[in-house]
Amino acid sequence: EPNYGLKENSSLTEVVGNFTDAYIPLGNDGSVFYFRTNYDAPKYRVIAIDIDNFEKEHWKTIIPEQENTLSSCTMLGDSFVCGYLKDAYSRLERYNLQGEHIDTIALPDIGSVTTFNAKREHKEAFFGFTSFTKPLSSYRYIVDTQEVVLLRTSTIAIDSSLYETKQIFASSKDGTQVPMFVIHKKGLELNAQNPTLLYAYGGFNHSITPSFSISRMVWMEMGGVLVVANIRGGGEYGKDWHEAGTVHQKQNCFDDFIACAEHLIETGYTSTPKLAIEGRSNGGLLVGACMTQRPELFGACLPGVGVLDMLKFHEFTIGWAWVSDYGSSETEDEFHSLYAYSPLHNLKEGTAYPPTLVTTSDHDDRVVPAHSFKFAARLQEVHKGDNPVLISIETKAGHGMGKPTAMLIEEQADQWAFLVKALNIEI
């Protein structure tokens, strides 16, 4: 058993009392404890603290902060297995207890390590892995041979070899390089005629990493291109990347997303009549803001369960907790920033908006459906032209999780049918 240095009748000693930064315990050797922390390291590092001599000037850096974000760390034998996010996809690197690099654990594809389970006394570890074209699978890593062995995968009847995943970058308004995953059938022609779905989230330090979705596979089976953008506001590049998409800098999120759309058009993947954008919750805000700022750029818009009234969001359910990312209309300078992009308040009379399907649920207690109700009503009032602007309201449903499979299938089928019509897709 590990020696945690506990002594009979011992008392608690506060080693870290400031929770401005994160300190995730990894293990210990006697009185020396190891932590993954973002203290003085926005992209995280591994440090050692001797609890018998725990003042900060005695803390020791084992694995310094690197260019890629250290999103996880697990001790395996006398080593650290570090999970890094490199441009929003996973890499596994192993270091010894002195911080010297041992090896890189080979992963099957551009994808995401979902869990990594190991113990100090073991010579093997187990991890989950998924990608845009491969369902979640279980793998075994053998320390002595550095082998990665597939243990179990899904029986979904999909030939992943027919598809390819690549990563490209768009230059945002201020020059920031924004990564995008582009997934489609092999042999795609860059003829500007490919129906393309561009998705992003961009908020609350949440990283959008590769994951498998059967409904997205249906989109690609129909010949569609799936693009997942890692815009600012997320956690893909650490604390600074997140903060660059918050409060007074929230416009960066929309600039990044618009730049991604423009890049896809400029490089011949698609064109405006074939380009749809999608986002949910904070991503619904993203779609709402972009379609009001650049209505001529998109061929269809899917704002789902979106935060669309930025002046009153904090007054309902858990909305008060989002002030950290958005700011509050009760503060004058933050009011002006919110009002400048609030989707509800930036719909303009006599404007031709893209075909739009707003979706919400009558029992959504996260983002109250009033956001979508007001936005859809105002959109229908001011919209000019023949493009359909619709709202779909699920009953006896909430923010997304917990819906029965049948309801999820119906909801997704409606969205694909809407895009088939709006983007004029031949099936």
DOVEXNU-377983 format. One line per field, with one value per residue (C-alpha): residue number from 0; residue in one letter; chain; x, y, z. Coordinates in nm, 2 decimals. Layout:
BEGIN
num = (NUM:...);
residuo = (a:...);
cadena = (A:...);
x = (X:...);
y = (Y:...);
z = (Z:...);
***
This chain:
BEGIN
num = (0:1:2:3:4:5:6:7:8:9:10:11:12:13:14:15:16:17:18:19:20:21:22:23:24:25:26:27:28:29:30:31:32:33:34:35:36:37:38:39:40:41:42:43:44:45:46:47:48:49:50:51:52:53:54:55:56:57:58:59:60:61:62:63:64:65:66:67:68:69:70:71:72:73:74:75:76:77:78:79:80:81:82:83:84:85:86:87:88:89:90:91:92:93:94:95:96:97:98:99:100:101:102:103:104:105:106:107:108:109:110:111:112:113:114:115:116:117:118:119:120:121:122:123:124:125:126:127:128:129:130:131:132:133:134:135:136:137:138:139:140:141:142:143:144:145:146:147:148:149:150:151:152:153:154:155:156:157:158:159:160:161:162:163:164:165:166:167:168:169:170:171:172:173:174:175:176:177:178:179:180:181:182:183:184:185:186:187:188:189:190:191:192:193:194:195:196:197:198:199:200:201:202:203:204:205:206:207:208:209:210:211:212:213:214:215:216:217:218:219:220:221:222:223:224:225:226:227:228:229:230:231:232:233:234:235:236:237:238:239:240:241:242:243:244:245:246:247:248:249:250:251:252:253:254:255:256:257:258:259:260:261:262:263:264:265:266:267:268:269:270:271:272:273:274:275:276:277:278:279:280:281:282:283:284:285:286:287:288:289:290:291:292:293:294:295:296:297:298:299:300:301:302:303:304:305:306:307:308:309:310:311:312:313:314:315:316:317:318:319:320:321:322:323:324:325:326:327:328:329:330:331:332:333:334:335:336:337:338:339:340:341:342:343:344:345:346:347:348:349:350:351:352:353:354:355:356:357:358:359:360:361:362:363:364:365:366:367:368:369:370:371:372:373:374:375:376:377:378:379:380:381:382:383:384:385:386:387:388:389:390:391:392:393:394:395:396:397:398:399:400:401:402:403:404:405:406:407:408:409:410:411:412:413:414:415:416:417:418:419:420:421:422:423:424:425:426);
residuo = (e:p:n:y:g:l:k:e:n:s:s:l:t:e:v:v:g:n:f:t:d:a:y:i:p:l:g:n:d:g:s:v:f:y:f:r:t:n:y:d:a:p:k:y:r:v:i:a:i:d:i:d:n:f:e:k:e:h:w:k:t:i:i:p:e:q:e:n:t:l:s:s:c:t:m:l:g:d:s:f:v:c:g:y:l:k:d:a:y:s:r:l:e:r:y:n:l:q:g:e:h:i:d:t:i:a:l:p:d:i:g:s:v:t:t:f:n:a:k:r:e:h:k:e:a:f:f:g:f:t:s:f:t:k:p:l:s:s:y:r:y:i:v:d:t:q:e:v:v:l:l:r:t:s:t:i:a:i:d:s:s:l:y:e:t:k:q:i:f:a:s:s:k:d:g:t:q:v:p:m:f:v:i:h:k:k:g:l:e:l:n:a:q:n:p:t:l:l:y:a:y:g:g:f:n:h:s:i:t:p:s:f:s:i:s:r:m:v:w:m:e:m:g:g:v:l:v:v:a:n:i:r:g:g:g:e:y:g:k:d:w:h:e:a:g:t:v:h:q:k:q:n:c:f:d:d:f:i:a:c:a:e:h:l:i:e:t:g:y:t:s:t:p:k:l:a:i:e:g:r:s:n:g:g:l:l:v:g:a:c:m:t:q:r:p:e:l:f:g:a:c:l:p:g:v:g:v:l:d:m:l:k:f:h:e:f:t:i:g:w:a:w:v:s:d:y:g:s:s:e:t:e:d:e:f:h:s:l:y:a:y:s:p:l:h:n:l:k:e:g:t:a:y:p:p:t:l:v:t:t:s:d:h:d:d:r:v:v:p:a:h:s:f:k:f:a:a:r:l:q:e:v:h:k:g:d:n:p:v:l:i:s:i:e:t:k:a:g:h:g:m:g:k:p:t:a:m:l:i:e:e:q:a:d:q:w:a:f:l:v:k:a:l:n:i:e:i);
cadena = (A:A:A:A:A:A:A:A:A:A:A:A:A:A:A:A:A:A:A:A:A:A:A:A:A:A:A:A:A:A:A:A:A:A:A:A:A:A:A:A:A:A:A:A:A:A:A:A:A:A:A:A:A:A:A:A:A:A:A:A:A:A:A:A:A:A:A:A:A:A:A:A:A:A:A:A:A:A:A:A:A:A:A:A:A:A:A:A:A:A:A:A:A:A:A:A:A:A:A:A:A:A:A:A:A:A:A:A:A:A:A:A:A:A:A:A:A:A:A:A:A:A:A:A:A:A:A:A:A:A:A:A:A:A:A:A:A:A:A:A:A:A:A:A:A:A:A:A:A:A:A:A:A:A:A:A:A:A:A:A:A:A:A:A:A:A:A:A:A:A:A:A:A:A:A:A:A:A:A:A:A:A:A:A:A:A:A:A:A:A:A:A:A:A:A:A:A:A:A:A:A:A:A:A:A:A:A:A:A:A:A:A:A:A:A:A:A:A:A:A:A:A:A:A:A:A:A:A:A:A:A:A:A:A:A:A:A:A:A:A:A:A:A:A:A:A:A:A:A:A:A:A:A:A:A:A:A:A:A:A:A:A:A:A:A:A:A:A:A:A:A:A:A:A:A:A:A:A:A:A:A:A:A:A:A:A:A:A:A:A:A:A:A:A:A:A:A:A:A:A:A:A:A:A:A:A:A:A:A:A:A:A:A:A:A:A:A:A:A:A:A:A:A:A:A:A:A:A:A:A:A:A:A:A:A:A:A:A:A:A:A:A:A:A:A:A:A:A:A:A:A:A:A:A:A:A:A:A:A:A:A:A:A:A:A:A:A:A:A:A:A:A:A:A:A:A:A:A:A:A:A:A:A:A:A:A:A:A:A:A:A:A:A:A:A:A:A:A:A:A:A:A:A:A:A:A:A:A:A:A:A:A:A:A:A:A:A:A:A:A:A:A:A:A:A:A:A);
x = (0.00:0.13:0.27:0.07:0.27:-0.03:0.05:-0.17:-0.35:-0.21:-0.38:-0.47:-0.22:-0.33:-0.08:-0.28:-0.56:-0.62:-0.84:-0.79:-0.57:-0.63:-0.43:-0.51:-0.33:-0.16:0.02:0.30:0.63:0.63:0.60:0.65:0.32:0.27:0.01:-0.11:-0.16:-0.21:-0.05:0.19:0.12:-0.20:-0.15:-0.06:0.25:0.34:0.49:0.61:0.53:0.71:0.44:0.71:0.85:0.56:0.62:0.59:0.96:1.03:0.79:0.96:0.86:0.88:0.72:0.73:0.44:0.46:0.32:0.03:-0.23:-0.17:-0.53:-0.47:-0.19:-0.18:0.09:0.19:0.47:0.74:0.63:0.37:0.15:0.05:-0.25:-0.19:-0.42:-0.23:-0.45:-0.76:-0.67:-0.50:-0.14:-0.01:0.35:0.53:0.79:0.99:0.97:1.26:1.05:1.26:1.07:1.04:0.81:0.51:0.22:0.09:-0.28:-0.49:-0.60:-0.66:-0.90:-0.96:-0.84:-1.15:-1.01:-0.67:-0.67:-0.35:-0.19:0.16:0.22:0.10:0.29:-0.01:-0.28:-0.62:-0.77:-1.07:-1.03:-1.27:-1.25:-1.50:-1.52:-1.44:-1.68:-1.55:-1.31:-1.10:-0.72:-0.45:-0.10:0.18:0.47:0.76:0.69:0.52:0.24:-0.11:-0.36:-0.73:-0.95:-1.31:-1.49:-1.85:-2.02:-2.17:-2.17:-1.96:-1.65:-1.43:-1.17:-1.41:-1.36:-1.08:-1.01:-0.77:-0.70:-0.68:-0.65:-0.83:-0.69:-0.93:-1.00:-0.70:-0.47:-0.53:-0.50:-0.82:-0.81:-1.08:-1.13:-1.26:-1.42:-1.57:-1.56:-1.23:-1.19:-1.38:-1.35:-1.29:-1.56:-1.74:-2.05:-2.01:-2.29:-2.10:-2.20:-1.98:-2.01:-1.85:-1.91:-1.66:-1.73:-1.68:-1.33:-1.49:-1.27:-1.43:-1.23:-1.30:-1.59:-1.80:-2.16:-2.39:-2.60:-2.30:-2.20:-2.54:-2.46:-2.13:-2.29:-2.51:-2.20:-2.19:-1.87:-1.85:-1.63:-1.57:-1.40:-1.21:-1.28:-1.17:-1.37:-1.29:-1.01:-0.82:-0.51:-0.55:-0.66:-0.56:-0.76:-1.06:-1.04:-0.98:-1.35:-1.52:-1.70:-1.56:-1.37:-1.67:-1.68:-1.36:-1.57:-1.79:-1.50:-1.33:-1.64:-1.70:-1.34:-1.37:-1.68:-1.50:-1.19:-1.41:-1.55:-1.22:-1.05:-1.33:-1.48:-1.82:-2.01:-2.27:-2.57:-2.42:-2.30:-2.49:-2.38:-2.49:-2.44:-2.62:-2.66:-2.36:-2.32:-2.67:-2.57:-2.27:-2.50:-2.75:-2.48:-2.31:-2.63:-2.73:-2.39:-2.33:-2.67:-2.55:-2.27:-2.47:-2.70:-2.88:-2.86:-2.94:-2.94:-3.02:-3.14:-2.95:-2.87:-3.02:-3.13:-2.80:-2.96:-3.18:-3.01:-2.89:-3.24:-3.35:-3.26:-2.88:-2.81:-2.65:-2.36:-2.28:-2.18:-1.82:-1.81:-2.06:-2.06:-2.39:-2.62:-2.65:-2.29:-2.27:-1.97:-2.07:-2.42:-2.27:-2.06:-2.36:-2.60:-2.36:-2.39:-2.71:-2.89:-3.24:-3.15:-2.95:-3.22:-3.29:-3.60:-3.62:-3.32:-3.31:-3.20:-3.08:-3.32:-3.33:-3.45:-3.46:-3.49:-3.58:-3.77:-4.06:-3.89:-3.54:-3.44:-3.08:-3.15:-3.51:-3.71:-3.81:-3.48:-3.58:-3.94:-3.85:-3.58:-3.79:-4.09:-3.87:-3.69:-4.02:-4.14:-3.84:-3.73:-3.76:-3.78:-3.89:-3.64:-3.81:-3.75:-3.90:-3.90:-3.93:-4.04:-4.00:-4.25:-4.17:-3.80:-3.51:-3.18:-3.06:-2.95:-3.20:-3.42:-3.54:-3.37:-3.68:-3.70:-3.34:-3.38:-3.69:-3.52:-3.21:-3.41:-3.60:-3.27:-3.12:-3.44:-3.43:-3.08:-3.15:-3.42:-3.24:-2.90:-3.07:-2.89:-2.95:-2.97);
y = (0.00:0.35:0.53:0.85:0.95:0.93:0.94:0.85:1.15:1.37:1.70:1.86:2.10:2.34:2.31:2.50:2.73:2.94:2.77:3.02:2.75:2.38:2.11:1.76:1.49:1.22:1.01:1.02:0.88:0.91:1.28:1.39:1.44:1.49:1.73:1.84:2.22:2.53:2.75:2.97:2.74:2.81:2.49:2.29:2.12:1.85:1.95:1.78:1.91:1.77:1.81:1.82:2.13:2.26:2.64:2.74:2.83:2.46:2.32:2.14:2.13:1.77:1.82:2.18:2.35:2.28:2.41:2.16:2.16:1.89:1.77:1.46:1.28:0.93:0.75:0.41:0.23:0.48:0.70:0.97:0.91:1.26:1.32:1.63:1.81:1.89:2.12:1.96:1.59:1.35:1.25:1.03:1.08:0.89:1.05:0.91:1.05:1.29:1.44:1.27:1.16:0.78:0.72:0.82:0.58:0.51:0.60:0.45:0.78:1.15:1.12:1.14:0.94:0.93:0.75:0.62:0.37:0.26:0.18:0.24:-0.13:-0.25:-0.30:-0.24:0.02:0.04:0.34:0.43:0.59:0.74:0.94:1.10:0.78:0.51:0.44:0.42:0.13:-0.02:-0.06:-0.22:-0.06:-0.30:-0.11:-0.36:-0.38:-0.04:-0.23:-0.10:-0.38:-0.34:-0.52:-0.44:-0.22:-0.15:-0.38:-0.08:-0.17:0.11:0.09:0.36:0.31:0.49:0.82:1.05:1.31:1.60:1.92:2.26:2.62:2.94:3.29:3.48:3.86:3.94:3.68:3.40:3.05:2.86:2.48:2.28:1.90:1.82:1.47:1.33:1.04:0.98:1.12:1.44:1.70:2.06:2.19:2.43:2.21:1.98:2.01:2.11:2.13:2.36:2.30:2.47:2.56:2.81:2.86:2.78:2.63:2.33:2.15:2.00:1.69:1.42:1.19:0.94:1.02:0.78:1.07:1.25:0.94:0.95:1.30:1.19:0.88:1.12:1.29:1.57:1.72:1.76:2.04:2.08:2.41:2.48:2.84:3.06:3.04:2.67:2.50:2.35:2.57:2.64:2.93:3.21:3.06:3.04:3.39:3.53:3.43:3.57:3.89:4.19:3.95:3.73:3.87:3.67:3.35:3.48:3.62:3.28:3.09:3.33:3.30:2.92:2.95:3.19:2.96:2.66:2.86:3.01:2.67:2.51:2.27:2.44:2.76:2.97:2.78:2.45:2.57:2.51:2.60:2.43:2.48:2.40:2.59:2.83:2.70:2.81:3.16:3.13:3.04:3.32:3.58:3.47:3.46:3.81:3.95:3.78:3.66:3.64:3.40:3.09:2.85:2.72:2.77:2.53:2.72:2.45:2.53:2.86:3.14:3.41:3.70:3.82:4.10:3.87:3.53:3.57:3.61:3.25:2.91:2.86:3.16:3.36:3.11:3.21:3.57:3.45:3.39:3.65:3.93:4.09:4.35:4.50:4.63:4.92:4.83:4.47:4.57:4.74:4.43:4.20:4.43:4.45:4.08:3.96:3.76:3.87:4.24:4.23:4.10:4.37:4.47:4.38:4.14:3.82:3.56:3.21:2.91:2.86:2.58:2.68:2.39:2.38:2.18:2.29:2.16:2.29:2.41:2.49:2.74:2.83:2.79:3.15:3.23:3.04:3.15:3.52:3.47:3.27:3.51:3.82:3.64:3.56:3.92:4.09:3.83:3.92:3.67:3.31:3.12:2.92:3.03:2.77:2.66:2.30:2.25:1.91:1.84:1.65:1.70:1.91:2.05:1.74:1.46:1.19:1.19:0.85:0.71:0.74:1.11:1.17:0.99:1.19:1.52:1.44:1.32:1.65:1.85:1.64:1.67:2.04:2.06:1.83:2.08:2.40:2.30:2.13:1.80:1.51:1.18);
z = (0.00:-0.07:0.23:0.28:0.59:0.82:1.19:1.48:1.63:1.35:1.26:0.93:0.78:0.51:0.22:-0.04:0.07:-0.25:-0.50:-0.78:-0.94:-0.98:-0.79:-0.90:-0.68:-0.87:-0.60:-0.36:-0.24:0.13:0.22:-0.15:-0.33:-0.70:-0.85:-1.19:-1.16:-1.36:-1.09:-1.29:-1.58:-1.78:-1.98:-1.67:-1.54:-1.28:-0.95:-0.64:-0.29:0.02:0.29:0.55:0.38:0.18:0.14:-0.23:-0.26:-0.21:-0.47:-0.75:-1.11:-1.25:-1.59:-1.70:-1.89:-2.26:-2.58:-2.57:-2.28:-2.02:-1.98:-1.77:-1.58:-1.43:-1.24:-1.39:-1.21:-1.16:-1.44:-1.53:-1.83:-1.95:-2.17:-2.39:-2.62:-2.94:-3.15:-2.97:-3.03:-2.78:-2.74:-2.46:-2.34:-2.06:-1.83:-1.54:-1.19:-1.27:-1.56:-1.84:-2.15:-2.19:-2.48:-2.68:-2.66:-3.01:-3.07:-3.35:-3.52:-3.47:-3.18:-2.81:-2.51:-2.29:-1.98:-1.88:-1.59:-1.43:-1.09:-0.96:-0.90:-1.24:-1.57:-1.79:-1.83:-2.00:-2.19:-2.40:-2.74:-2.99:-3.31:-3.55:-3.75:-3.49:-3.20:-2.84:-2.80:-2.52:-2.54:-2.33:-2.30:-2.20:-2.04:-2.11:-2.48:-2.53:-2.73:-2.77:-2.81:-2.90:-2.64:-2.74:-2.99:-3.10:-3.35:-3.54:-3.91:-4.04:-4.26:-4.11:-4.38:-4.63:-4.44:-4.36:-4.10:-4.14:-3.96:-4.12:-3.98:-4.05:-3.98:-3.77:-3.79:-3.56:-3.72:-3.46:-3.61:-3.55:-3.60:-3.77:-3.80:-4.15:-4.19:-4.51:-4.75:-4.92:-5.27:-5.20:-5.48:-5.38:-5.62:-5.38:-5.41:-5.11:-4.85:-4.53:-4.16:-3.95:-3.58:-3.27:-2.91:-2.78:-2.42:-2.05:-2.10:-2.26:-2.52:-2.83:-2.91:-3.16:-3.07:-3.26:-3.35:-3.54:-3.66:-3.80:-3.98:-4.15:-4.27:-4.41:-4.57:-4.76:-4.90:-4.64:-4.50:-4.12:-3.98:-3.61:-3.52:-3.20:-3.15:-2.86:-2.54:-2.52:-2.33:-2.62:-2.56:-2.19:-1.98:-2.21:-2.50:-2.28:-2.15:-2.50:-2.57:-2.26:-2.15:-2.35:-2.58:-2.66:-3.01:-3.08:-3.07:-3.35:-3.55:-3.53:-3.65:-3.93:-4.04:-4.04:-4.27:-4.50:-4.52:-4.62:-4.90:-5.01:-5.03:-5.23:-4.98:-5.01:-5.09:-4.91:-5.06:-4.94:-4.59:-4.27:-3.92:-3.60:-3.22:-2.90:-2.58:-2.57:-2.93:-3.00:-2.90:-3.14:-3.43:-3.34:-3.32:-3.65:-3.85:-3.73:-3.80:-4.14:-4.27:-4.63:-4.54:-4.46:-4.64:-4.33:-3.95:-3.66:-3.33:-3.06:-2.71:-2.74:-2.51:-2.73:-2.50:-2.35:-2.15:-1.93:-1.93:-1.57:-1.44:-1.51:-1.35:-1.36:-1.58:-1.30:-1.32:-1.67:-1.58:-1.55:-1.92:-2.05:-1.80:-1.68:-1.82:-1.47:-1.51:-1.76:-1.96:-1.98:-2.09:-2.39:-2.48:-2.45:-2.64:-2.93:-3.01:-2.83:-3.11:-3.01:-3.01:-3.33:-3.56:-3.82:-4.00:-4.36:-4.36:-4.56:-4.31:-4.40:-4.37:-3.99:-3.77:-3.40:-3.16:-2.79:-2.53:-2.31:-2.00:-2.05:-1.71:-1.82:-2.10:-2.05:-2.38:-2.37:-2.53:-2.84:-2.83:-2.84:-3.10:-3.33:-3.30:-3.37:-3.65:-3.82:-3.77:-3.93:-4.19:-4.55:-4.83:-4.89:-4.67:-4.41:-4.05:-3.81:-3.45:-3.33:-2.97:-2.81:-2.53:-2.20:-2.28:-2.14:-2.24:-2.42:-2.19:-2.09:-2.40:-2.51:-2.82:-3.03:-2.96:-3.04:-3.37:-3.46:-3.37:-3.57:-3.87:-3.87:-3.88:-4.16:-4.36:-4.31:-4.44:-4.73:-4.84:-4.75:-4.91:-5.20:-5.14:-5.38:-5.21);
***
